[in-house]
Amino acid sequence: MNSSRVWRKHKTSIVFCTLIGTSLLYSSGDIQRNMGAISDIKQSIAQNSKQQSLLEQQFEFEKEQAIIADARYKTGCLPIVATVYPHKYVTIVQGKVILDRITLNPLPFGTVVCDANGNTGVIGDEGKVEAIAFTGNRDLVATRLKRFRGGTYSQPIDEGAK
């Protein structure tokens, strides 16, 4: 009698609980797949967020480099020309030795050099280029290089491949 009384009093709750339990039992695979999909989405969001953060850091670094390179072009960097073709500008490269055209000695420590691509650097130990910074300000680069047209005889040279 006790069980029939419980049934009469709580039959709606018992039916709903049974239906919910059965539904959960049959849909547990879907629930697990959905949880896996949510986990994948969270991982993708975290990866995208990390990538965005790296891009923002790189952009800030580029802006800081551009400020330095702009200042170097404005204050008078020395454009570098090729040994073989003294009327052609060459790209400066980290660690490359830059020589005085006349004496063929390395440029003095602290000399600021630049190229036609927007790269600037400072001569470090043993005449090697260090601390390279880039600017995308083509007008500033062109203004600086225009000043040296025809005067390549005095410009420092890249010693070429050795």
MILO-587779 format. One record per atom (N, C-alpha, C): residue number from 0; atom name; x, y, z; residue in one letter. Coordinates in nm, 2 decimals, always signed. Example, Ala and Ser with C-alpha at 12.3 -4.5 7.8 and 13.67 -1.06 7.14 Angstrom:
<rs>
resi, name, east, north, up, resn
0, N, +1.32, -0.57, +0.78, A;
0, CA, +1.23, -0.45, +0.78, A;
0, C, +1.32, -0.33, +0.78, A;
1, N, +1.28, -0.22, +0.71, S;
1, CA, +1.37, -0.11, +0.71, S;
1, C, +1.29, +0.00, +0.79, S;
</rs>
This chain:
<rs>
resi, name, east, north, up, resn
0, N, +0.08, -0.12, +0.00, M;
0, CA, +0.00, +0.00, +0.00, M;
0, C, +0.08, +0.13, +0.00, M;
1, N, +0.19, +0.12, +0.06, N;
1, CA, +0.28, +0.23, +0.07, N;
1, C, +0.33, +0.27, -0.07, N;
2, N, +0.36, +0.17, -0.16, S;
2, CA, +0.41, +0.21, -0.29, S;
2, C, +0.30, +0.26, -0.38, S;
3, N, +0.18, +0.22, -0.36, S;
3, CA, +0.07, +0.27, -0.44, S;
3, C, +0.04, +0.41, -0.39, S;
4, N, +0.05, +0.44, -0.27, R;
4, CA, +0.03, +0.58, -0.22, R;
4, C, +0.14, +0.67, -0.28, R;
5, N, +0.26, +0.63, -0.28, V;
5, CA, +0.37, +0.71, -0.34, V;
5, C, +0.34, +0.73, -0.49, V;
6, N, +0.29, +0.63, -0.55, W;
6, CA, +0.26, +0.64, -0.70, W;
6, C, +0.15, +0.74, -0.72, W;
7, N, +0.05, +0.74, -0.64, R;
7, CA, -0.06, +0.83, -0.66, R;
7, C, -0.02, +0.97, -0.63, R;
8, N, +0.06, +0.99, -0.53, K;
8, CA, +0.10, +1.12, -0.49, K;
8, C, +0.20, +1.18, -0.58, K;
9, N, +0.30, +1.10, -0.64, H;
9, CA, +0.41, +1.15, -0.71, H;
9, C, +0.42, +1.09, -0.85, H;
10, N, +0.31, +1.05, -0.91, K;
10, CA, +0.32, +0.98, -1.04, K;
10, C, +0.37, +1.07, -1.15, K;
11, N, +0.33, +1.20, -1.15, T;
11, CA, +0.38, +1.29, -1.25, T;
11, C, +0.53, +1.31, -1.24, T;
12, N, +0.58, +1.33, -1.13, S;
12, CA, +0.73, +1.34, -1.11, S;
12, C, +0.80, +1.21, -1.15, S;
13, N, +0.75, +1.10, -1.11, I;
13, CA, +0.81, +0.97, -1.14, I;
13, C, +0.81, +0.95, -1.30, I;
14, N, +0.71, +0.98, -1.37, V;
14, CA, +0.70, +0.97, -1.51, V;
14, C, +0.80, +1.06, -1.57, V;
15, N, +0.81, +1.19, -1.53, F;
15, CA, +0.90, +1.28, -1.59, F;
15, C, +1.05, +1.24, -1.56, F;
16, N, +1.08, +1.20, -1.44, C;
16, CA, +1.21, +1.15, -1.40, C;
16, C, +1.25, +1.03, -1.49, C;
17, N, +1.16, +0.94, -1.51, T;
17, CA, +1.19, +0.83, -1.60, T;
17, C, +1.22, +0.87, -1.74, T;
18, N, +1.13, +0.96, -1.79, L;
18, CA, +1.16, +1.01, -1.93, L;
18, C, +1.29, +1.08, -1.94, L;
19, N, +1.32, +1.16, -1.84, I;
19, CA, +1.45, +1.24, -1.84, I;
19, C, +1.57, +1.14, -1.84, I;
20, N, +1.56, +1.04, -1.75, G;
20, CA, +1.66, +0.94, -1.73, G;
20, C, +1.69, +0.87, -1.86, G;
21, N, +1.58, +0.82, -1.93, T;
21, CA, +1.58, +0.75, -2.05, T;
21, C, +1.64, +0.84, -2.16, T;
22, N, +1.60, +0.97, -2.17, S;
22, CA, +1.66, +1.06, -2.27, S;
22, C, +1.81, +1.08, -2.25, S;
23, N, +1.85, +1.10, -2.12, L;
23, CA, +1.99, +1.11, -2.10, L;
23, C, +2.07, +0.99, -2.13, L;
24, N, +2.01, +0.87, -2.11, L;
24, CA, +2.08, +0.75, -2.14, L;
24, C, +2.10, +0.74, -2.29, L;
25, N, +2.00, +0.77, -2.37, Y;
25, CA, +2.01, +0.76, -2.52, Y;
25, C, +2.09, +0.87, -2.58, Y;
26, N, +2.10, +0.99, -2.51, S;
26, CA, +2.17, +1.10, -2.57, S;
26, C, +2.30, +1.12, -2.51, S;
27, N, +2.35, +1.03, -2.43, S;
27, CA, +2.49, +1.05, -2.37, S;
27, C, +2.60, +1.06, -2.47, S;
28, N, +2.59, +0.99, -2.58, G;
28, CA, +2.69, +1.00, -2.69, G;
28, C, +2.69, +1.14, -2.75, G;
29, N, +2.57, +1.19, -2.78, D;
29, CA, +2.56, +1.33, -2.83, D;
29, C, +2.62, +1.43, -2.73, D;
30, N, +2.59, +1.41, -2.61, I;
30, CA, +2.64, +1.50, -2.50, I;
30, C, +2.79, +1.50, -2.50, I;
31, N, +2.85, +1.38, -2.51, Q;
31, CA, +2.99, +1.36, -2.51, Q;
31, C, +3.05, +1.43, -2.64, Q;
32, N, +2.99, +1.41, -2.75, R;
32, CA, +3.04, +1.47, -2.87, R;
32, C, +3.03, +1.62, -2.86, R;
33, N, +2.92, +1.67, -2.81, N;
33, CA, +2.91, +1.82, -2.79, N;
33, C, +3.02, +1.87, -2.69, N;
34, N, +3.04, +1.80, -2.59, M;
34, CA, +3.15, +1.84, -2.49, M;
34, C, +3.28, +1.85, -2.56, M;
35, N, +3.31, +1.75, -2.65, G;
35, CA, +3.43, +1.74, -2.72, G;
35, C, +3.44, +1.86, -2.82, G;
36, N, +3.33, +1.89, -2.88, A;
36, CA, +3.33, +2.00, -2.98, A;
36, C, +3.35, +2.13, -2.90, A;
37, N, +3.29, +2.15, -2.79, I;
37, CA, +3.31, +2.27, -2.71, I;
37, C, +3.46, +2.28, -2.67, I;
38, N, +3.52, +2.17, -2.63, S;
38, CA, +3.66, +2.17, -2.59, S;
38, C, +3.75, +2.21, -2.71, S;
39, N, +3.71, +2.16, -2.83, D;
39, CA, +3.79, +2.20, -2.95, D;
39, C, +3.77, +2.35, -2.98, D;
40, N, +3.65, +2.40, -2.97, I;
40, CA, +3.62, +2.54, -2.99, I;
40, C, +3.70, +2.62, -2.89, I;
41, N, +3.71, +2.58, -2.77, K;
41, CA, +3.78, +2.66, -2.66, K;
41, C, +3.93, +2.66, -2.70, K;
42, N, +3.98, +2.55, -2.74, Q;
42, CA, +4.12, +2.54, -2.78, Q;
42, C, +4.15, +2.63, -2.90, Q;
43, N, +4.06, +2.63, -3.00, S;
43, CA, +4.07, +2.71, -3.12, S;
43, C, +4.07, +2.86, -3.08, S;
44, N, +3.98, +2.90, -2.99, I;
44, CA, +3.98, +3.04, -2.95, I;
44, C, +4.10, +3.07, -2.87, I;
45, N, +4.16, +2.98, -2.79, A;
45, CA, +4.28, +3.01, -2.72, A;
45, C, +4.40, +3.03, -2.82, A;
46, N, +4.40, +2.95, -2.92, Q;
46, CA, +4.51, +2.95, -3.02, Q;
46, C, +4.50, +3.08, -3.10, Q;
47, N, +4.37, +3.12, -3.14, N;
47, CA, +4.35, +3.25, -3.21, N;
47, C, +4.39, +3.37, -3.13, N;
48, N, +4.36, +3.36, -3.00, S;
48, CA, +4.39, +3.47, -2.91, S;
48, C, +4.54, +3.48, -2.89, S;
49, N, +4.61, +3.37, -2.89, K;
49, CA, +4.76, +3.37, -2.88, K;
49, C, +4.82, +3.43, -3.00, K;
50, N, +4.77, +3.39, -3.12, Q;
50, CA, +4.82, +3.44, -3.25, Q;
50, C, +4.79, +3.59, -3.26, Q;
51, N, +4.67, +3.64, -3.21, Q;
51, CA, +4.64, +3.78, -3.22, Q;
51, C, +4.74, +3.85, -3.13, Q;
52, N, +4.77, +3.80, -3.01, S;
52, CA, +4.86, +3.86, -2.92, S;
52, C, +5.00, +3.87, -2.98, S;
53, N, +5.05, +3.77, -3.04, L;
53, CA, +5.18, +3.77, -3.11, L;
53, C, +5.18, +3.87, -3.22, L;
54, N, +5.08, +3.88, -3.30, L;
54, CA, +5.07, +3.98, -3.40, L;
54, C, +5.07, +4.12, -3.35, L;
55, N, +5.00, +4.15, -3.24, E;
55, CA, +5.00, +4.28, -3.18, E;
55, C, +5.14, +4.31, -3.12, E;
56, N, +5.21, +4.22, -3.06, Q;
56, CA, +5.34, +4.24, -3.01, Q;
56, C, +5.44, +4.27, -3.13, Q;
57, N, +5.43, +4.20, -3.24, Q;
57, CA, +5.51, +4.22, -3.35, Q;
57, C, +5.49, +4.36, -3.41, Q;
58, N, +5.36, +4.40, -3.42, F;
58, CA, +5.32, +4.53, -3.47, F;
58, C, +5.38, +4.64, -3.38, F;
59, N, +5.38, +4.63, -3.25, E;
59, CA, +5.44, +4.73, -3.16, E;
59, C, +5.59, +4.73, -3.18, E;
60, N, +5.65, +4.62, -3.20, F;
60, CA, +5.79, +4.61, -3.22, F;
60, C, +5.83, +4.68, -3.35, F;
61, N, +5.75, +4.66, -3.45, E;
61, CA, +5.78, +4.72, -3.58, E;
61, C, +5.76, +4.88, -3.57, E;
62, N, +5.66, +4.92, -3.50, K;
62, CA, +5.64, +5.07, -3.48, K;
62, C, +5.76, +5.13, -3.41, K;
63, N, +5.81, +5.06, -3.30, E;
63, CA, +5.93, +5.10, -3.23, E;
63, C, +6.05, +5.11, -3.32, E;
64, N, +6.07, +5.00, -3.41, Q;
64, CA, +6.18, +5.00, -3.50, Q;
64, C, +6.17, +5.12, -3.60, Q;
65, N, +6.05, +5.14, -3.65, A;
65, CA, +6.03, +5.25, -3.75, A;
65, C, +6.07, +5.38, -3.69, A;
66, N, +6.04, +5.41, -3.56, I;
66, CA, +6.08, +5.53, -3.50, I;
66, C, +6.23, +5.55, -3.50, I;
67, N, +6.30, +5.44, -3.46, I;
67, CA, +6.45, +5.44, -3.46, I;
67, C, +6.50, +5.46, -3.60, I;
68, N, +6.45, +5.39, -3.69, A;
68, CA, +6.50, +5.40, -3.83, A;
68, C, +6.48, +5.54, -3.89, A;
69, N, +6.36, +5.59, -3.86, D;
69, CA, +6.33, +5.73, -3.91, D;
69, C, +6.43, +5.83, -3.86, D;
70, N, +6.45, +5.82, -3.73, A;
70, CA, +6.55, +5.91, -3.66, A;
70, C, +6.69, +5.89, -3.73, A;
71, N, +6.73, +5.77, -3.76, R;
71, CA, +6.86, +5.75, -3.82, R;
71, C, +6.87, +5.81, -3.96, R;
72, N, +6.76, +5.80, -4.04, Y;
72, CA, +6.76, +5.86, -4.17, Y;
72, C, +6.76, +6.01, -4.16, Y;
73, N, +6.69, +6.07, -4.06, K;
73, CA, +6.68, +6.21, -4.04, K;
73, C, +6.81, +6.27, -4.00, K;
74, N, +6.88, +6.20, -3.91, T;
74, CA, +7.00, +6.25, -3.85, T;
74, C, +7.13, +6.23, -3.94, T;
75, N, +7.11, +6.15, -4.05, G;
75, CA, +7.23, +6.14, -4.14, G;
75, C, +7.30, +6.01, -4.14, G;
76, N, +7.23, +5.90, -4.18, C;
76, CA, +7.29, +5.77, -4.19, C;
76, C, +7.37, +5.77, -4.32, C;
77, N, +7.47, +5.68, -4.33, L;
77, CA, +7.55, +5.67, -4.45, L;
77, C, +7.50, +5.55, -4.54, L;
78, N, +7.45, +5.58, -4.66, P;
78, CA, +7.40, +5.48, -4.75, P;
78, C, +7.52, +5.39, -4.79, P;
79, N, +7.50, +5.26, -4.81, I;
79, CA, +7.60, +5.17, -4.85, I;
79, C, +7.58, +5.13, -4.99, I;
80, N, +7.70, +5.13, -5.07, V;
80, CA, +7.70, +5.09, -5.21, V;
80, C, +7.78, +4.97, -5.23, V;
81, N, +7.76, +4.91, -5.35, A;
81, CA, +7.83, +4.78, -5.38, A;
81, C, +7.98, +4.82, -5.42, A;
82, N, +8.07, +4.72, -5.39, T;
82, CA, +8.21, +4.74, -5.43, T;
82, C, +8.22, +4.75, -5.58, T;
83, N, +8.16, +4.65, -5.65, V;
83, CA, +8.18, +4.64, -5.79, V;
83, C, +8.10, +4.75, -5.87, V;
84, N, +7.98, +4.78, -5.82, Y;
84, CA, +7.89, +4.88, -5.88, Y;
84, C, +7.87, +5.00, -5.78, Y;
85, N, +7.96, +5.09, -5.79, P;
85, CA, +7.95, +5.20, -5.69, P;
85, C, +7.83, +5.29, -5.70, P;
86, N, +7.75, +5.28, -5.80, H;
86, CA, +7.63, +5.36, -5.82, H;
86, C, +7.50, +5.28, -5.78, H;
87, N, +7.52, +5.16, -5.72, K;
87, CA, +7.41, +5.07, -5.68, K;
87, C, +7.41, +5.06, -5.53, K;
88, N, +7.30, +5.09, -5.47, Y;
88, CA, +7.29, +5.07, -5.33, Y;
88, C, +7.27, +4.92, -5.29, Y;
89, N, +7.32, +4.87, -5.18, V;
89, CA, +7.31, +4.74, -5.14, V;
89, C, +7.24, +4.73, -5.00, V;
90, N, +7.18, +4.62, -4.98, T;
90, CA, +7.11, +4.60, -4.85, T;
90, C, +7.21, +4.57, -4.74, T;
91, N, +7.19, +4.63, -4.63, I;
91, CA, +7.27, +4.60, -4.51, I;
91, C, +7.22, +4.47, -4.45, I;
92, N, +7.32, +4.40, -4.39, V;
92, CA, +7.28, +4.27, -4.33, V;
92, C, +7.35, +4.26, -4.19, V;
93, N, +7.28, +4.21, -4.10, Q;
93, CA, +7.33, +4.19, -3.96, Q;
93, C, +7.46, +4.11, -3.97, Q;
94, N, +7.57, +4.16, -3.91, G;
94, CA, +7.70, +4.10, -3.90, G;
94, C, +7.79, +4.12, -4.02, G;
95, N, +7.74, +4.19, -4.12, K;
95, CA, +7.82, +4.22, -4.24, K;
95, C, +7.93, +4.33, -4.21, K;
96, N, +8.05, +4.31, -4.26, V;
96, CA, +8.15, +4.41, -4.24, V;
96, C, +8.14, +4.52, -4.35, V;
97, N, +8.13, +4.65, -4.31, I;
97, CA, +8.12, +4.76, -4.40, I;
97, C, +8.26, +4.83, -4.40, I;
98, N, +8.31, +4.86, -4.52, L;
98, CA, +8.45, +4.92, -4.53, L;
98, C, +8.44, +5.06, -4.58, L;
99, N, +8.54, +5.14, -4.55, D;
99, CA, +8.57, +5.27, -4.61, D;
99, C, +8.61, +5.25, -4.75, D;
100, N, +8.56, +5.32, -4.84, R;
100, CA, +8.59, +5.30, -4.98, R;
100, C, +8.74, +5.33, -5.02, R;
101, N, +8.80, +5.42, -4.95, I;
101, CA, +8.94, +5.46, -4.99, I;
101, C, +9.04, +5.38, -4.91, I;
102, N, +9.03, +5.37, -4.78, T;
102, CA, +9.13, +5.29, -4.70, T;
102, C, +9.10, +5.14, -4.69, T;
103, N, +8.98, +5.10, -4.72, L;
103, CA, +8.93, +4.96, -4.71, L;
103, C, +8.94, +4.91, -4.56, L;
104, N, +8.94, +5.01, -4.47, N;
104, CA, +8.93, +4.97, -4.33, N;
104, C, +8.78, +4.97, -4.29, N;
105, N, +8.75, +4.89, -4.19, P;
105, CA, +8.61, +4.89, -4.14, P;
105, C, +8.57, +5.03, -4.09, P;
106, N, +8.45, +5.06, -4.10, L;
106, CA, +8.40, +5.19, -4.05, L;
106, C, +8.41, +5.19, -3.90, L;
107, N, +8.42, +5.31, -3.85, P;
107, CA, +8.44, +5.33, -3.70, P;
107, C, +8.32, +5.28, -3.62, P;
108, N, +8.34, +5.23, -3.50, F;
108, CA, +8.24, +5.19, -3.41, F;
108, C, +8.14, +5.30, -3.39, F;
109, N, +8.01, +5.27, -3.40, G;
109, CA, +7.90, +5.37, -3.38, G;
109, C, +7.85, +5.44, -3.50, G;
110, N, +7.92, +5.42, -3.62, T;
110, CA, +7.87, +5.48, -3.74, T;
110, C, +7.73, +5.43, -3.78, T;
111, N, +7.64, +5.51, -3.82, V;
111, CA, +7.51, +5.47, -3.86, V;
111, C, +7.50, +5.46, -4.01, V;
112, N, +7.46, +5.34, -4.05, V;
112, CA, +7.45, +5.31, -4.20, V;
112, C, +7.31, +5.28, -4.24, V;
113, N, +7.28, +5.29, -4.37, C;
113, CA, +7.15, +5.26, -4.41, C;
113, C, +7.15, +5.21, -4.56, C;
114, N, +7.04, +5.17, -4.60, D;
114, CA, +7.03, +5.12, -4.74, D;
114, C, +6.90, +5.18, -4.81, D;
115, N, +6.88, +5.14, -4.93, A;
115, CA, +6.77, +5.19, -5.01, A;
115, C, +6.64, +5.12, -4.98, A;
116, N, +6.64, +5.02, -4.89, N;
116, CA, +6.52, +4.95, -4.86, N;
116, C, +6.45, +4.99, -4.73, N;
117, N, +6.52, +5.08, -4.66, G;
117, CA, +6.46, +5.13, -4.53, G;
117, C, +6.53, +5.07, -4.41, G;
118, N, +6.63, +4.99, -4.43, N;
118, CA, +6.70, +4.93, -4.32, N;
118, C, +6.81, +5.03, -4.27, N;
119, N, +6.83, +5.03, -4.14, T;
119, CA, +6.94, +5.11, -4.09, T;
119, C, +7.01, +5.02, -3.98, T;
120, N, +7.14, +5.05, -3.96, G;
120, CA, +7.21, +4.98, -3.86, G;
120, C, +7.32, +5.06, -3.80, G;
121, N, +7.39, +5.01, -3.70, V;
121, CA, +7.50, +5.08, -3.64, V;
121, C, +7.62, +4.99, -3.65, V;
122, N, +7.74, +5.04, -3.68, I;
122, CA, +7.86, +4.96, -3.69, I;
122, C, +7.90, +4.93, -3.55, I;
123, N, +7.92, +4.80, -3.52, G;
123, CA, +7.97, +4.75, -3.39, G;
123, C, +8.11, +4.71, -3.40, G;
124, N, +8.14, +4.61, -3.32, D;
124, CA, +8.28, +4.55, -3.31, D;
124, C, +8.32, +4.50, -3.45, D;
125, N, +8.45, +4.52, -3.48, E;
125, CA, +8.51, +4.47, -3.60, E;
125, C, +8.45, +4.53, -3.73, E;
126, N, +8.38, +4.64, -3.72, G;
126, CA, +8.31, +4.70, -3.84, G;
126, C, +8.19, +4.63, -3.89, G;
127, N, +8.13, +4.54, -3.81, K;
127, CA, +8.01, +4.47, -3.84, K;
127, C, +7.88, +4.54, -3.81, K;
128, N, +7.78, +4.53, -3.90, V;
128, CA, +7.65, +4.59, -3.88, V;
128, C, +7.58, +4.52, -3.77, V;
129, N, +7.52, +4.60, -3.68, E;
129, CA, +7.44, +4.56, -3.56, E;
129, C, +7.32, +4.64, -3.55, E;
130, N, +7.23, +4.60, -3.46, A;
130, CA, +7.11, +4.68, -3.42, A;
130, C, +7.03, +4.73, -3.55, A;
131, N, +6.99, +4.64, -3.63, I;
131, CA, +6.92, +4.68, -3.75, I;
131, C, +6.78, +4.72, -3.72, I;
132, N, +6.73, +4.83, -3.78, A;
132, CA, +6.59, +4.87, -3.76, A;
132, C, +6.54, +4.91, -3.90, A;
133, N, +6.41, +4.89, -3.92, F;
133, CA, +6.35, +4.91, -4.05, F;
133, C, +6.24, +5.02, -4.04, F;
134, N, +6.23, +5.10, -4.15, T;
134, CA, +6.12, +5.19, -4.17, T;
134, C, +6.06, +5.17, -4.30, T;
135, N, +5.93, +5.19, -4.31, G;
135, CA, +5.86, +5.18, -4.44, G;
135, C, +5.83, +5.31, -4.50, G;
136, N, +5.89, +5.42, -4.44, N;
136, CA, +5.87, +5.55, -4.49, N;
136, C, +5.96, +5.58, -4.61, N;
137, N, +5.90, +5.55, -4.73, R;
137, CA, +5.98, +5.55, -4.86, R;
137, C, +6.02, +5.70, -4.89, R;
138, N, +5.94, +5.79, -4.85, D;
138, CA, +5.98, +5.93, -4.88, D;
138, C, +6.10, +5.97, -4.81, D;
139, N, +6.11, +5.93, -4.68, L;
139, CA, +6.23, +5.97, -4.60, L;
139, C, +6.35, +5.90, -4.65, L;
140, N, +6.34, +5.77, -4.69, V;
140, CA, +6.45, +5.70, -4.75, V;
140, C, +6.50, +5.77, -4.88, V;
141, N, +6.40, +5.80, -4.97, A;
141, CA, +6.43, +5.87, -5.10, A;
141, C, +6.50, +6.00, -5.08, A;
142, N, +6.45, +6.08, -4.98, T;
142, CA, +6.51, +6.21, -4.95, T;
142, C, +6.66, +6.19, -4.91, T;
143, N, +6.69, +6.09, -4.82, R;
143, CA, +6.82, +6.07, -4.78, R;
143, C, +6.91, +6.02, -4.89, R;
144, N, +6.87, +5.93, -4.97, L;
144, CA, +6.95, +5.88, -5.08, L;
144, C, +6.97, +5.98, -5.19, L;
145, N, +6.87, +6.07, -5.21, K;
145, CA, +6.88, +6.17, -5.32, K;
145, C, +7.00, +6.26, -5.30, K;
146, N, +7.04, +6.28, -5.17, R;
146, CA, +7.15, +6.37, -5.13, R;
146, C, +7.28, +6.31, -5.18, R;
147, N, +7.29, +6.18, -5.21, F;
147, CA, +7.42, +6.12, -5.24, F;
147, C, +7.43, +6.08, -5.39, F;
148, N, +7.34, +6.12, -5.47, R;
148, CA, +7.35, +6.09, -5.61, R;
148, C, +7.47, +6.15, -5.67, R;
149, N, +7.55, +6.07, -5.74, G;
149, CA, +7.67, +6.12, -5.80, G;
149, C, +7.79, +6.13, -5.70, G;
150, N, +7.77, +6.11, -5.58, G;
150, CA, +7.88, +6.12, -5.48, G;
150, C, +7.92, +5.99, -5.42, G;
151, N, +7.90, +5.88, -5.50, T;
151, CA, +7.93, +5.75, -5.44, T;
151, C, +8.08, +5.73, -5.42, T;
152, N, +8.17, +5.81, -5.47, Y;
152, CA, +8.31, +5.78, -5.45, Y;
152, C, +8.35, +5.79, -5.30, Y;
153, N, +8.27, +5.86, -5.22, S;
153, CA, +8.30, +5.87, -5.08, S;
153, C, +8.22, +5.78, -4.99, S;
154, N, +8.13, +5.71, -5.05, Q;
154, CA, +8.04, +5.63, -4.97, Q;
154, C, +8.10, +5.50, -4.93, Q;
155, N, +8.07, +5.45, -4.81, P;
155, CA, +8.12, +5.32, -4.76, P;
155, C, +8.07, +5.20, -4.85, P;
156, N, +8.15, +5.10, -4.85, I;
156, CA, +8.11, +4.98, -4.94, I;
156, C, +8.09, +4.86, -4.86, I;
157, N, +8.01, +4.77, -4.92, D;
157, CA, +7.99, +4.64, -4.86, D;
157, C, +8.11, +4.56, -4.92, D;
158, N, +8.18, +4.48, -4.84, E;
158, CA, +8.30, +4.42, -4.89, E;
158, C, +8.27, +4.30, -4.99, E;
159, N, +8.14, +4.27, -5.01, G;
159, CA, +8.11, +4.16, -5.10, G;
159, C, +8.12, +4.03, -5.04, G;
160, N, +8.09, +3.93, -5.12, A;
160, CA, +8.09, +3.79, -5.07, A;
160, C, +8.24, +3.74, -5.05, A;
161, N, +8.26, +3.68, -4.93, K;
161, CA, +8.39, +3.62, -4.91, K;
161, C, +8.38, +3.48, -4.86, K;
</rs>
